Amino acid sequence: MAIEEMILLNMTFDRTELDQVLFTLKDSKYFYPQPASKIVNNVKGVHALAEDNAYTKLLDRLIQVASDMKLDLSNDLAYDRTLQFDRTNAYLSDLEAEIKKIKDVQDQLIEEKDENEKTLEILKRLTLSNVNLDQLLDCQYVKVRFGRFHRQNLDRIQYYEGRPFIFNKLGEDRHYVYCCYIVTNNLLLEIDNIFKALGFEEIVLPSFVHGKIDDAKKELEDEVHAMEEYILRMDQKMTILRETHKVDLLKLYSTALFLQRIESFKVFVVDYQSKCAIYGFIPKRMVTEFKDMLKSLKTVEYQELPADILDHQEIIAPTVVHNAKIVKPFEVLSKVKQSDMIDTTIAIAALYYVVFIIFLGDLGVGAVLALLGLLMRKKKMGQLFLSLGIAALLGGFIYGDVFYTFHLYPAIALPLSTVYKLIDGILLLIAGTFTIGAFKKMYLQSSAVEKVLSMKGICGLIIVYAILVYFGCVYEAHLNVPIMPFAIVIVACLVFVLAKSILKKKAG
């Protein structure tokens, strides 16, 4: 299809209608606004409109609140076009305060529960050891420390065997070694420092442990169980808080996300103080429809400018083409430019579809390409791979081949070997792409001499197809065709091309 003819549309309007203009631009699929920073020409009092980051800060705050409450945010709910910051800030502040109360209690409970569990583990180890706890704790001139460190540090104890302390291993699990060490009071700080370097975590035993370890274990187990229940109660309280505010938070998130996007459009707004302007490219055929979208705004004025009028300011019109979904993925191969005036996407798509169905058709290859396309579906190449995969699958169903080796069922067969099919397919893609490019060049070329006497003209096409026809006749059809007529045609075309180049240089 043809490339859209673009124009540069300058919209000027009162500042009071800025929000309404931005709301409308959000829904436009054909208007390509340009950054105001490129439009402003160092004129005093004229500048790009500053973007307010208040909505970004609000979104960050909402994301943190949702994370604390374990709420999955989405913008599925309908948004509002306005937002009262004072009321919203007060609402979020109250909610954050409630969340903090719950989390503070929960964090404290978790910390105390962890301490109790570590103490309980030490008591279990003491029950299984020969350590007399009462005698150790009643000592006047020595100090005992109970605790744990990571298992990988156990071997490092041997480096301190000559130091004045007694080390007693109480037991170990998958991660930790539970132990105690005994040291005289005057050397306590030195030995504490050594064990700290080993990652020693001290576990302080409760005062009620003396002489009744089993009772202490029972009491600690009861406390841990009670804490687990209370932590669960805090989780339930957070769940109730989340469900109570879920709709309001999701509504607020949708609104803030929408308004942030609208705010981001301000980078396209030129600020003339009382008036504003937006420059943007739009297909010429869509101008009337676009103006109808803004007809309710009374102060909007339009100026239609040529698309290349601000090229010197690096404001370049985008290339817009309209193609059906079945050929759109091939735009990545046709690489159409605004200056081309012709869209070769349909021709490229037809070439690739025909080659992949007739010459490269295969169920295995098609499945791989289609799967690769689905995995990369968010990228342009992903859509291309998916289209080529479907084409190869269609050919595969015709031939019944898997990876060009296995034949699943009797089917149509080309009178060519697999190798020749692949070679022909690749050659046709190369030759077809060259041909499409040559016709495009000839269409854009105004000189009749260039259209005929150039490698991307008629002479170039004759050379390419003379070579293809000769090799096809000799190596595939096995015909005894003399090479001389083909050589004469190829040499004659090369002479014409060379002569044209020489004459062009002399004329230049």
C-alpha positions in Angstrom: 0.0 0.0 0.0 1.1 3.6 -0.4 3.1 5.5 2.2 1.0 8.1 4.1 1.6 11.7 3.0 2.5 13.5 6.3 2.1 17.1 7.3 3.3 19.0 10.3 0.3 20.3 12.3 0.8 23.3 14.6 -2.0 23.5 17.3 -2.3 26.7 19.3 -4.8 27.0 22.2 -5.5 28.8 25.5 -3.8 27.5 28.5 -7.1 26.9 30.2 -7.9 24.2 27.7 -4.5 22.4 28.1 -5.9 19.4 30.0 -8.7 18.8 27.6 -6.2 18.9 24.6 -3.9 16.4 26.4 -6.9 14.1 27.2 -7.8 14.1 23.5 -4.2 13.5 22.3 -4.0 10.5 24.5 -6.7 8.7 22.4 -5.2 9.7 19.0 -3.5 6.9 17.1 -2.3 9.0 14.1 -0.9 12.1 15.7 2.9 12.1 16.4 3.7 15.0 18.7 7.3 16.4 18.7 9.3 17.4 21.8 8.8 21.1 22.6 12.5 21.4 23.4 13.1 21.1 19.6 10.5 23.7 18.8 11.7 26.4 21.2 14.3 28.7 19.6 15.8 30.5 22.6 13.1 33.1 22.5 12.8 34.9 25.9 9.6 33.9 27.7 9.0 30.8 25.5 10.0 27.5 26.9 8.9 23.8 27.1 6.2 23.2 29.7 7.7 21.7 32.9 6.4 18.2 33.9 5.1 17.9 37.4 6.4 14.7 39.1 3.7 14.7 41.8 1.9 11.8 40.1 5.2 9.8 40.0 5.7 10.3 43.7 2.0 9.3 44.3 2.5 6.1 42.3 5.7 5.2 44.2 3.7 5.7 47.5 0.9 3.5 46.2 3.2 0.8 45.1 4.9 0.8 48.6 1.4 0.6 50.3 0.3 -2.2 48.1 3.6 -4.1 48.7 3.1 -3.8 52.5 -0.5 -5.1 52.2 0.4 -7.8 49.6 -2.1 -6.2 47.1 -1.6 -6.8 43.4 -2.0 -3.5 41.6 -3.7 -3.3 38.2 -5.2 -0.4 36.2 -8.3 -2.4 35.3 -10.8 -0.1 37.1 -12.1 3.0 35.3 -10.0 6.1 36.1 -11.1 9.6 37.1 -9.9 12.7 35.2 -9.2 14.7 38.3 -7.5 13.9 41.6 -7.6 15.9 44.9 -4.1 15.7 46.3 -4.9 17.0 49.8 -7.7 14.5 50.3 -5.6 11.7 48.7 -2.5 12.4 50.9 -4.7 12.4 54.0 -6.2 9.1 53.1 -2.9 7.5 52.4 -1.3 8.9 55.5 -4.1 7.3 57.7 -3.7 4.0 55.8 0.1 4.1 56.2 -0.3 4.7 59.9 -2.6 1.6 60.3 -0.2 -0.5 58.2 2.7 0.6 60.3 1.0 -0.4 63.6 0.3 -3.9 62.3 3.8 -4.3 60.8 5.5 -3.0 64.0 3.7 -5.5 66.2 4.3 -8.2 63.6 8.0 -7.5 63.2 8.5 -7.4 67.0 6.7 -10.7 67.4 8.8 -12.3 64.6 12.0 -11.0 66.2 11.0 -12.3 69.7 9.8 -15.6 68.2 13.2 -16.0 66.5 15.0 -15.4 69.7 12.9 -17.9 71.6 13.4 -20.5 68.9 17.2 -20.1 69.1 17.1 -20.3 72.9 14.8 -23.4 72.6 17.3 -25.0 70.3 20.2 -24.4 72.8 18.1 -25.9 75.6 17.5 -29.0 73.5 21.2 -29.3 72.9 22.0 -28.8 76.6 19.5 -31.6 77.5 21.5 -34.0 75.3 24.9 -32.9 76.6 26.8 -33.5 79.9 27.1 -29.8 80.6 26.0 -28.9 84.2 24.2 -25.6 83.5 23.7 -24.6 87.2 27.4 -25.0 88.0 28.5 -23.0 85.0 26.1 -20.1 85.7 27.1 -20.0 89.4 30.8 -19.6 88.7 32.2 -16.3 90.1 35.5 -16.0 88.2 34.6 -17.4 84.7 32.0 -16.5 82.2 30.1 -18.8 79.8 28.6 -17.7 76.5 25.9 -19.8 74.7 25.2 -19.4 71.0 25.8 -20.6 67.4 27.8 -20.0 64.3 27.7 -21.3 60.7 29.0 -24.8 60.1 31.7 -23.8 57.6 33.4 -21.8 60.4 33.8 -24.8 62.7 37.2 -25.8 61.4 38.6 -22.4 62.1 38.4 -23.0 65.8 41.6 -25.0 65.6 43.6 -21.9 64.8 42.8 -20.6 68.3 43.6 -23.9 70.3 46.3 -22.2 72.2 44.1 -19.4 73.5 42.8 -19.5 77.1 39.2 -20.6 76.7 37.2 -23.8 76.8 35.0 -24.6 73.7 32.1 -27.1 74.0 30.2 -28.2 71.0 26.6 -28.9 72.0 25.4 -30.1 68.6 24.6 -29.0 65.0 22.0 -29.0 62.3 22.2 -28.4 58.6 23.2 -24.7 58.9 24.6 -24.0 62.4 26.9 -25.4 65.1 25.4 -24.9 68.6 28.1 -24.4 71.3 29.3 -22.6 74.4 32.7 -21.3 75.4 34.0 -20.6 78.9 36.6 -17.9 79.7 37.9 -16.1 82.7 36.5 -12.6 83.3 39.8 -10.8 82.6 40.1 -12.4 79.1 36.4 -12.1 78.2 36.6 -9.2 75.8 39.5 -10.8 73.9 37.8 -14.1 73.4 34.5 -12.5 72.6 36.2 -10.7 69.8 37.7 -14.0 68.4 34.3 -15.7 68.4 32.6 -12.6 66.9 35.1 -12.9 64.0 33.8 -16.5 63.5 30.2 -15.2 63.2 29.2 -16.3 66.7 25.6 -15.3 67.6 25.1 -15.2 71.3 21.9 -16.7 72.7 20.9 -15.4 76.1 19.2 -18.0 78.3 16.2 -16.8 80.3 16.7 -16.4 84.1 14.1 -19.2 84.8 16.2 -21.9 83.2 18.3 -22.8 86.3 18.0 -26.5 87.2 14.7 -27.0 85.3 15.6 -27.2 81.6 12.5 -29.3 80.7 10.2 -26.8 82.4 11.9 -23.9 80.6 11.6 -25.7 77.2 7.9 -26.2 77.8 7.4 -22.6 78.7 9.4 -21.4 75.6 7.4 -23.8 73.4 4.2 -22.3 74.7 5.4 -18.8 74.1 6.5 -19.6 70.5 3.1 -21.2 69.8 1.3 -18.2 71.2 3.4 -15.8 69.1 2.7 -17.8 66.0 -1.0 -17.5 66.6 -0.6 -13.7 67.2 1.4 -13.3 64.1 -1.3 -15.1 62.2 -3.8 -12.8 63.8 -1.8 -9.8 62.5 -1.8 -11.4 59.0 -5.6 -11.6 59.2 -5.8 -8.0 60.4 -3.7 -7.0 57.4 -5.9 -9.0 55.1 -9.1 -7.3 56.4 -7.4 -3.9 55.9 -6.4 -4.9 52.3 -9.9 -6.1 51.4 -11.5 -3.0 53.0 -9.4 -0.6 50.9 -8.7 -2.7 47.8 -11.3 -1.0 45.5 -10.3 2.5 46.6 -6.6 1.8 46.1 -7.0 0.2 42.7 -9.2 3.2 41.6 -6.6 5.6 42.9 -3.8 3.7 41.1 -5.7 3.7 37.8 -6.3 7.5 38.1 -2.7 8.3 39.1 -1.4 6.2 36.2 -3.7 7.9 33.7 -2.9 11.4 35.0 0.9 10.6 35.0 0.6 9.6 31.4 -1.2 12.8 30.6 1.4 14.7 32.6 4.1 13.1 30.5 2.6 14.7 27.3 3.6 18.1 28.6 7.1 17.5 27.2 5.4 18.2 23.8 3.8 21.5 24.9 5.4 24.9 24.0 4.5 27.4 26.7 3.6 30.9 25.5 2.4 31.9 29.0 -1.3 32.6 28.2 -1.2 30.3 25.2 0.2 26.9 24.5 1.2 25.1 21.3 1.8 21.5 20.2 3.6 20.5 17.0 3.0 17.0 15.6 3.0 15.0 12.4 -0.2 13.5 11.1 -1.3 11.8 7.8 -2.9 14.4 5.6 -6.0 12.3 5.1 -6.6 12.2 8.9 -6.5 15.9 9.5 -10.2 16.4 9.2 -11.0 13.5 11.5 -8.4 14.8 14.0 -9.9 18.3 14.1 -13.4 16.8 14.7 -12.0 15.2 17.9 -11.2 18.7 19.2 -14.2 20.5 17.8 -15.7 21.1 21.3 -12.6 23.2 22.2 -13.2 26.8 21.0 -9.7 28.3 21.3 -7.8 25.7 19.2 -6.2 27.1 16.0 -4.4 25.0 13.4 -1.6 25.7 11.0 -0.8 23.0 8.4 2.9 23.0 7.4 5.1 20.9 5.0 6.5 17.8 6.7 10.1 18.8 6.0 9.8 22.5 7.1 11.8 21.9 10.3 14.2 19.2 9.1 17.1 21.6 10.0 15.9 21.3 13.7 16.0 17.5 13.4 12.2 17.3 13.4 11.8 14.5 10.9 8.4 13.1 9.9 7.9 9.4 10.8 7.2 6.9 8.0 3.7 5.6 8.3 2.3 2.8 6.1 -1.0 1.0 6.2 -0.8 -2.8 5.6 -3.1 -5.6 6.4 -2.2 -7.8 9.4 -1.1 -10.6 7.2 1.7 -8.6 5.6 2.5 -6.1 8.4 5.3 -8.2 9.9 7.2 -7.9 6.7 7.6 -4.1 7.2 10.8 -4.9 9.1 12.2 -6.3 5.8 10.9 -3.7 3.4 12.4 -0.8 5.5 10.2 1.8 3.9 11.4 5.5 4.3 9.3 8.6 4.0 11.2 9.7 0.9 10.5 6.4 -0.9 7.0 7.2 -2.0 6.3 3.5 -2.6 5.7 0.7 -0.1 7.1 -2.7 -1.2 5.9 -4.6 1.9 3.1 -6.5 0.0 5.6 -7.6 -2.7 8.2 -8.7 0.0 5.4 -10.6 1.9 4.2 -12.4 -1.2 7.7 -13.4 -2.1 8.5 -14.9 1.3 5.1 -16.6 1.7 5.4 -18.3 -1.7 9.0 -19.4 -1.1 8.3 -20.7 2.4 5.2 -22.6 1.4 6.5 -24.1 -1.9 10.3 -24.5 -1.4 10.9 -24.3 2.3 7.7 -25.9 3.6 8.3 -28.3 6.5 6.4 -29.2 9.6 9.4 -29.3 11.9 11.0 -26.0 10.7 7.5 -24.3 10.7 6.9 -25.4 14.3 10.3 -24.1 15.4 9.8 -20.7 13.7 6.2 -20.4 15.0 7.4 -21.2 18.6 10.2 -18.7 18.3 7.8 -16.1 17.0 5.4 -16.7 20.0 8.4 -16.4 22.4 9.4 -13.1 20.8 5.8 -11.9 20.0 6.4 -8.5 21.7 9.2 -7.7 19.2 8.9 -7.0 15.5 11.1 -10.0 14.5 8.8 -12.2 16.6 5.8 -11.4 14.4 7.9 -12.1 11.3 9.1 -15.5 12.6 5.5 -16.4 13.4 4.3 -15.5 9.9 7.1 -17.5 8.3 6.5 -20.4 10.6 2.8 -20.5 9.6 3.8 -20.4 5.9 6.4 -23.2 6.4 3.7 -25.3 8.3 1.3 -24.9 5.4 4.0 -26.2 3.0 4.8 -28.9 5.5 1.2 -30.1 5.5 1.3 -30.3 1.7 4.5 -32.3 1.6 4.2 -34.2 4.9 7.9 -33.6 5.7 9.5 -33.1 9.2 12.9 -31.4 9.1 13.2 -32.3 5.4 14.1 -35.9 6.5 11.0 -37.7 7.8 7.9 -38.3 5.6 4.8 -38.7 7.8 2.3 -39.6 5.0 2.1 -39.9 1.2 1.7 -36.4 -0.1 2.5 -34.1 -3.0 6.2 -34.1 -3.9 8.1 -31.6 -6.1 10.3 -33.1 -8.8 13.4 -31.8 -6.9 15.6 -33.2 -4.2 15.6 -31.7 -0.8 18.9 -30.0 -1.4 17.8 -28.4 -4.6 14.6 -27.2 -3.0 16.5 -25.5 -0.2 19.0 -24.0 -2.7 16.2 -22.8 -5.0 14.3 -21.3 -2.1 17.3 -19.3 -0.9 18.2 -18.2 -4.4 14.7 -17.1 -5.1 14.6 -15.1 -1.9 17.8 -13.3 -2.9 16.8 -12.8 -6.5 13.3 -11.7 -5.6 14.5 -9.2 -3.0 17.0 -7.8 -5.5 14.2 -7.6 -8.2 11.8 -5.8 -5.9 14.6 -3.4 -4.9 15.5 -2.8 -8.5 11.9 -2.0 -9.5 11.6 0.3 -6.5 14.8 2.1 -7.6 13.5 2.4 -11.2 10.2 3.8 -10.0 11.9 6.5 -7.9 14.6 7.2 -10.6 13.7 10.0 -12.9 16.5 9.4 -15.4 15.6 6.9 -18.2 19.3 6.1 -18.6 19.6 5.1 -14.9 16.5 3.0 -15.2 18.0 1.0 -18.0 21.8 1.1 -17.8 22.5 0.4 -14.1 23.0 -2.7 -11.9 19.7 -1.8 -10.2 18.0 -1.2 -13.5 17.0 -3.4 -16.5 20.6 -4.4 -17.2 21.2 -5.6 -13.7 18.0 -7.7 -13.8 19.0 -9.2 -17.1 22.4 -10.2 -15.7 20.8 -11.8 -12.5 18.2 -13.8 -14.4 20.5 -14.9 -17.2 22.8 -16.5 -14.5 19.8 -18.1 -12.7 18.3 -19.5 -16.0 21.6 -20.9 -17.1 22.4 -22.7 -13.8 18.7 -23.9 -13.6 18.9 -25.4 -17.1 22.3 -27.1 -16.6 22.3 -28.3 -13.0 18.6 -29.0 -12.3 16.9 -29.6 -15.7 20.2 -31.3 -16.9 19.8 -29.7 -20.3 22.8 -29.3 -22.6 22.6 -25.5 -23.0 25.5 -23.7 -24.6 27.0 -21.0 -22.3 28.0 -18.6 -25.1 24.6 -16.9 -25.6 24.3 -16.3 -21.9 27.8 -15.0 -21.7 27.2 -12.6 -24.6 24.1 -11.2 -22.9 25.8 -10.8 -19.5 29.0 -9.2 -21.0 26.9 -6.8 -23.2 24.9 -5.6 -20.1 28.1 -5.2 -18.1 29.6 -3.1 -20.9 26.5 -0.9 -21.0 26.6 -0.4 -17.3 30.4 0.4 -17.3 30.0 2.8 -20.3 27.2 4.6 -18.5 29.4 5.0 -15.3 32.3 6.4 -17.4 30.1 8.9 -19.2 28.5 10.0 -15.9 31.9 10.6 -14.4 33.0 12.7 -17.4 29.8 14.7 -17.4 30.3 15.3 -13.6 
